[in-house]
Amino acid sequence: MNRATPSSIPDILSLIDEARNDKRPLWFTGSGTTPIPDDHRVVSTLGLAGIVDYRPDDLTVVVKCGTTLEELDDVLRERQHTAVLPETSPERTVGGVIASGASGYRRHRYGPTRDRVIGVTIVTGYGEVVHAGGQLVKNVTGYDIPRLVTGSNGALGFIAEIALKLWPDSSAPRTLSVEDPALLATVLYQPTAVLETERGGSVYLSDADVPTEQGPAVEGYSWPMPLDQSVVIAVNVPARLVPEVVARVRDLGASRFVAQHGVGVVDAGWSTVDETQIVALRTWAESIGGSLVVRRRGPLSASFSRWRAIPSTAAIQLRLKKLFDPDRICNPGVLPGGL
């Protein structure tokens, strides 16, 4: 497999110019969690790592795309700050997280990742460097390109640098075991997270006074381990329907699952599963305005798409793709509808 590891923005520009001339698509990858098509030239972000600018007093940081979450956390932890990115995959890169739009379990309290991306530097598919947003929250004006590229899966260009809004790290974190996480998600004030797994429910709080009458509490955040089954899906539904999704994945014999109450996301994994059952679950999710995304396909047939429903915004996405990547060289086909 032809792989390039650029170490500067000029290197990326050269790769994109070469790809446009050769009409050969590029596939941007960080830690390699997303499958890579065979006919694409792979461009790794790992050569672009490190902190560009950290302003603790302003609660902002600018980081290169190939920096791992662990590397970023090590720097921020010294000043008791956090970027509130996914908690259980320290090997993932910041660029990969932003490109995929992934949020961690603390989304219940702090909102999705896209709310903390205040600036980006991208190299577009037509070979231009675009700086958008700013390092200070008050400086963010004009078109909201940082939000646009968050979750774009690299389809609009190479995300080279990211400016993030930070939060003070939680004080006195506690994990509370509970019997009815769905109920507590509605009655507790701003819990950090309310999760349910095949082993039971947990509420995550950062206040010193934990309501221990609800159940036993332990110090720190005890996050579920990442799902490692051969088939992993994410079901996204209105938050009130999370208990129904939990019941359905239990009935389908999921080996593991993590349900985010108050958010509306349920991740589930199987070692083996009947594909027709996943089809039925997807059909139901779409019927109530949700979706089912395949994170890891395992033995599912090649024809089973990562997404099935084409979003109502497909026409807008197509226009943006043509604007940012007219020659379709940046991760083509990665978005719903094959964009």
C-alpha positions as CSV (number, residue, x, y, z in Angstrom):
1,M,0.0,0.0,0.0
2,N,1.4,3.4,-1.0
3,R,1.6,5.5,2.1
4,A,2.8,9.1,2.7
5,T,3.5,10.7,6.1
6,P,3.7,14.5,5.5
7,S,5.4,16.6,8.2
8,S,4.3,20.0,7.1
9,I,1.5,21.8,5.3
10,P,3.7,22.3,2.2
11,D,4.1,18.5,2.1
12,I,0.3,18.1,2.1
13,L,-0.1,20.7,-0.7
14,S,2.4,18.7,-2.8
15,L,0.5,15.5,-2.2
16,I,-2.8,17.1,-3.1
17,D,-1.4,18.7,-6.3
18,E,0.1,15.3,-7.3
19,A,-3.2,13.5,-6.7
20,R,-5.1,16.1,-8.8
21,N,-2.6,15.6,-11.6
22,D,-2.7,11.8,-11.4
23,K,-6.5,11.7,-10.7
24,R,-5.8,9.3,-7.9
25,P,-7.7,9.8,-4.7
26,L,-6.1,10.2,-1.3
27,W,-7.3,8.6,2.0
28,F,-6.4,10.6,5.2
29,T,-5.9,8.5,8.3
30,G,-4.8,9.0,11.8
31,S,-4.6,6.0,14.2
32,G,-6.1,3.7,11.5
33,T,-9.5,3.0,13.1
34,T,-11.3,3.5,9.8
35,P,-10.9,0.8,7.1
36,I,-8.9,2.0,4.1
37,P,-10.0,1.4,0.5
38,D,-7.5,-0.6,-1.6
39,D,-7.2,1.9,-4.5
40,H,-6.4,5.0,-2.5
41,R,-3.1,6.5,-1.6
42,V,-2.9,6.7,2.2
43,V,-1.9,9.9,3.8
44,S,-1.1,9.5,7.5
45,T,-1.4,12.4,9.9
46,L,1.1,11.0,12.4
47,G,3.9,13.1,11.0
48,L,2.1,16.2,12.1
49,A,2.0,16.0,15.9
50,G,2.4,18.4,18.8
51,I,1.0,21.5,20.5
52,V,1.2,24.7,18.4
53,D,-0.1,27.1,21.0
54,Y,-1.5,26.6,24.5
55,R,-3.1,29.6,26.3
56,P,-4.1,28.4,29.8
57,D,-5.6,31.7,30.8
58,D,-7.8,31.8,27.8
59,L,-8.7,28.1,28.1
60,T,-7.7,27.4,24.5
61,V,-5.1,25.2,22.7
62,V,-4.0,24.8,19.1
63,V,-2.9,21.3,18.3
64,K,-1.6,19.5,15.2
65,C,-3.9,16.8,13.7
66,G,-1.6,13.9,14.4
67,T,-1.3,14.5,18.1
68,T,-2.8,11.6,20.1
69,L,-5.5,12.2,22.8
70,E,-3.0,10.9,25.3
71,E,-0.3,13.3,24.3
72,L,-2.8,16.2,24.5
73,D,-4.2,15.1,27.9
74,D,-0.6,14.8,29.3
75,V,-0.1,18.5,28.5
76,L,-3.5,19.8,29.7
77,R,-3.5,17.7,32.9
78,E,-0.6,19.8,34.3
79,R,-2.9,22.8,34.4
80,Q,-6.0,20.8,35.3
81,H,-7.7,21.4,32.0
82,T,-9.5,19.1,29.6
83,A,-10.6,19.2,25.9
84,V,-13.5,16.9,26.8
85,L,-12.6,14.5,23.9
86,P,-13.3,10.7,23.9
87,E,-12.1,9.2,27.2
88,T,-11.3,5.6,26.4
89,S,-9.2,5.7,23.2
90,P,-6.0,7.5,24.1
91,E,-4.3,6.2,20.9
92,R,-6.7,8.1,18.6
93,T,-5.5,11.4,17.0
94,V,-7.1,14.7,17.5
95,G,-7.5,15.1,13.8
96,G,-9.3,11.8,13.5
97,V,-11.7,12.6,16.3
98,I,-12.5,16.0,14.8
99,A,-12.9,14.5,11.3
100,S,-15.2,11.7,12.5
101,G,-17.1,14.2,14.8
102,A,-16.7,11.7,17.7
103,S,-17.8,12.8,21.2
104,G,-16.9,11.3,24.5
105,Y,-19.2,10.1,27.3
106,R,-19.1,13.6,28.9
107,R,-21.3,14.9,26.1
108,H,-24.3,14.9,28.4
109,R,-22.8,17.8,30.4
110,Y,-20.4,19.5,28.0
111,G,-22.1,19.0,24.7
112,P,-20.7,17.5,21.5
113,T,-17.1,17.9,20.3
114,R,-18.2,20.3,17.5
115,D,-19.1,22.9,20.2
116,R,-15.4,23.1,21.3
117,V,-13.8,23.4,17.8
118,I,-13.2,27.1,17.5
119,G,-10.7,27.2,14.7
120,V,-9.2,24.9,12.0
121,T,-6.5,25.0,9.3
122,I,-7.4,22.8,6.4
123,V,-5.8,22.1,3.0
124,T,-8.7,21.8,0.6
125,G,-9.0,19.4,-2.3
126,Y,-8.4,22.3,-4.8
127,G,-5.0,22.9,-3.1
128,E,-5.5,26.0,-0.9
129,V,-4.7,26.5,2.8
130,V,-7.8,27.8,4.6
131,H,-7.6,29.2,8.2
132,A,-11.0,29.6,9.8
133,G,-12.2,30.6,13.2
134,G,-9.7,31.7,15.8
135,Q,-7.9,30.7,19.0
136,L,-10.0,33.0,21.2
137,V,-13.7,32.2,21.5
138,K,-14.6,35.9,21.0
139,N,-12.7,36.0,17.7
140,V,-14.9,33.3,16.0
141,T,-16.7,35.2,13.3
142,G,-17.9,34.6,9.7
143,Y,-18.6,31.2,8.1
144,D,-18.5,28.4,10.7
145,I,-16.0,26.3,8.8
146,P,-14.8,24.7,12.0
147,R,-18.2,23.1,12.6
148,L,-18.5,22.3,8.9
149,V,-15.3,20.1,8.9
150,T,-16.1,18.5,12.2
151,G,-17.7,15.2,11.2
152,S,-16.8,15.6,7.5
153,N,-14.7,12.5,7.6
154,G,-12.0,14.2,5.7
155,A,-14.2,14.7,2.6
156,L,-13.6,18.4,2.4
157,G,-9.8,18.4,2.8
158,F,-6.9,17.6,5.1
159,I,-7.5,19.0,8.6
160,A,-4.0,20.1,9.6
161,E,-4.5,22.0,12.9
162,I,-7.4,22.5,15.3
163,A,-8.1,25.2,17.9
164,L,-10.1,23.8,20.9
165,K,-11.9,25.5,23.7
166,L,-11.0,23.9,27.0
167,W,-12.7,23.3,30.3
168,P,-11.3,23.2,33.9
169,D,-10.9,19.5,34.8
170,S,-13.6,18.0,37.0
171,S,-13.0,18.2,40.8
172,A,-13.9,15.3,43.0
173,P,-15.1,13.0,40.2
174,R,-17.3,10.1,41.3
175,T,-19.0,7.1,39.7
176,L,-22.3,6.1,41.1
177,S,-23.9,2.6,40.5
178,V,-27.6,2.9,40.0
179,E,-30.6,0.7,39.1
180,D,-32.5,3.1,36.9
181,P,-30.1,5.3,34.9
182,A,-32.9,6.5,32.6
183,L,-34.8,8.0,35.5
184,L,-31.7,9.7,37.1
185,A,-30.8,11.2,33.7
186,T,-34.0,13.3,34.0
187,V,-33.9,14.3,37.6
188,L,-30.2,15.0,38.4
189,Y,-28.8,18.4,37.6
190,Q,-26.1,18.3,34.9
191,P,-24.5,15.0,35.6
192,T,-21.3,14.4,33.7
193,A,-22.7,11.3,32.1
194,V,-25.4,8.7,32.6
195,L,-24.5,5.3,31.1
196,E,-26.0,1.8,31.0
197,T,-24.1,-1.3,30.0
198,E,-24.9,-5.0,30.0
199,R,-23.6,-4.9,33.6
200,G,-25.8,-2.2,34.9
201,G,-26.2,1.6,35.2
202,S,-23.7,4.3,36.3
203,V,-24.0,8.0,36.9
204,Y,-20.9,10.1,36.7
205,L,-20.7,13.3,38.9
206,S,-18.1,15.9,39.5
207,D,-19.5,17.4,42.7
208,A,-18.0,16.6,46.0
209,D,-21.4,15.8,47.5
210,V,-22.5,12.6,45.8
211,P,-26.0,11.4,46.6
212,T,-24.9,8.0,47.9
213,E,-28.4,7.1,48.9
214,Q,-28.9,6.3,45.2
215,G,-26.3,3.6,45.3
216,P,-22.6,2.9,46.0
217,A,-20.1,5.4,44.7
218,V,-16.4,5.1,43.9
219,E,-13.8,7.9,43.4
220,G,-12.9,8.8,39.9
221,Y,-14.7,8.1,36.6
222,S,-14.9,4.4,35.8
223,W,-15.6,4.5,32.1
224,P,-16.6,1.4,30.1
225,M,-13.9,-0.2,28.0
226,P,-14.2,0.3,24.2
227,L,-16.3,-2.3,22.4
228,D,-14.0,-4.7,20.6
229,Q,-16.5,-7.2,19.0
230,S,-16.3,-8.0,15.3
231,V,-19.6,-6.2,14.6
232,V,-20.1,-2.8,16.3
233,I,-22.9,-0.4,15.6
234,A,-24.1,3.0,16.9
235,V,-27.9,3.6,17.1
236,N,-28.8,7.3,17.3
237,V,-32.3,8.1,18.5
238,P,-34.2,10.8,20.5
239,A,-32.9,10.6,24.0
240,R,-36.3,9.5,25.4
241,L,-36.1,6.3,23.3
242,V,-32.7,5.0,24.7
243,P,-34.4,2.5,27.0
244,E,-36.2,1.0,24.0
245,V,-33.0,0.7,22.1
246,V,-31.4,-1.0,25.1
247,A,-34.3,-3.5,25.2
248,R,-33.9,-4.2,21.5
249,V,-30.1,-4.8,21.5
250,R,-30.5,-7.1,24.6
251,D,-33.1,-9.1,22.7
252,L,-30.7,-9.4,19.8
253,G,-28.1,-10.9,22.1
254,A,-25.5,-8.1,22.0
255,S,-22.3,-9.2,23.7
256,R,-21.8,-5.7,25.0
257,F,-23.4,-2.3,24.7
258,V,-23.0,1.2,26.1
259,A,-26.2,3.4,26.2
260,Q,-25.8,7.2,26.8
261,H,-29.0,8.3,28.6
262,G,-29.9,11.9,28.1
263,V,-27.9,11.9,24.8
264,G,-29.6,9.4,22.6
265,V,-26.6,7.1,21.5
266,V,-26.4,3.4,22.0
267,D,-23.2,1.5,20.9
268,A,-23.6,-2.3,20.7
269,G,-21.3,-5.1,19.7
270,W,-21.6,-8.7,18.6
271,S,-19.1,-11.5,17.9
272,T,-21.7,-13.0,15.5
273,V,-25.1,-11.7,14.6
274,D,-27.7,-12.4,12.0
275,E,-27.5,-9.6,9.4
276,T,-31.3,-9.5,9.0
277,Q,-31.6,-8.5,12.6
278,I,-29.3,-5.5,12.1
279,V,-31.3,-4.6,9.0
280,A,-34.5,-4.7,11.1
281,L,-33.0,-2.6,13.8
282,R,-31.8,0.0,11.3
283,T,-35.3,0.1,9.7
284,W,-36.9,0.7,13.1
285,A,-34.3,3.4,14.0
286,E,-34.9,5.3,10.8
287,S,-38.7,5.0,11.2
288,I,-38.6,7.1,14.3
289,G,-36.2,9.7,13.0
290,G,-32.9,8.1,14.1
291,S,-30.1,6.2,12.4
292,L,-27.9,3.2,12.6
293,V,-24.2,3.6,11.7
294,V,-21.9,0.6,11.3
295,R,-18.6,1.2,13.2
296,R,-17.1,-2.2,12.5
297,R,-18.7,-4.5,9.9
298,G,-16.9,-7.9,10.7
299,P,-18.8,-10.7,8.9
300,L,-21.6,-8.4,7.6
301,S,-21.8,-8.5,3.8
302,A,-19.9,-5.9,1.7
303,S,-23.2,-4.6,0.4
304,F,-24.3,-3.7,3.9
305,S,-23.6,0.0,3.9
306,R,-22.2,2.0,6.8
307,W,-25.2,4.3,6.4
308,R,-28.4,3.4,4.5
309,A,-30.6,6.5,4.6
310,I,-29.5,9.4,2.4
311,P,-29.9,12.5,4.6
312,S,-32.2,15.3,3.6
313,T,-29.1,17.6,3.4
314,A,-27.5,15.5,0.7
315,A,-27.8,18.2,-2.0
316,I,-26.1,20.7,0.3
317,Q,-23.4,18.2,1.1
318,L,-22.8,17.6,-2.6
319,R,-22.5,21.4,-3.2
320,L,-19.9,21.6,-0.4
321,K,-18.0,18.7,-1.7
322,K,-17.8,20.3,-5.2
323,L,-16.7,23.6,-3.6
324,F,-14.0,22.2,-1.3
325,D,-12.9,19.1,-3.4
326,P,-14.0,19.6,-7.1
327,D,-11.8,16.7,-8.3
328,R,-13.0,14.2,-5.6
329,I,-9.6,13.3,-4.3
330,C,-10.2,13.7,-0.6
331,N,-11.7,10.5,1.0
332,P,-14.3,10.1,-1.8
333,G,-17.3,8.0,-1.0
334,V,-16.9,8.3,2.8
335,L,-20.1,10.3,3.3
336,P,-23.7,9.0,3.1
337,G,-24.8,8.6,-0.5
338,G,-21.2,7.9,-1.7
339,L,-20.1,11.5,-1.6
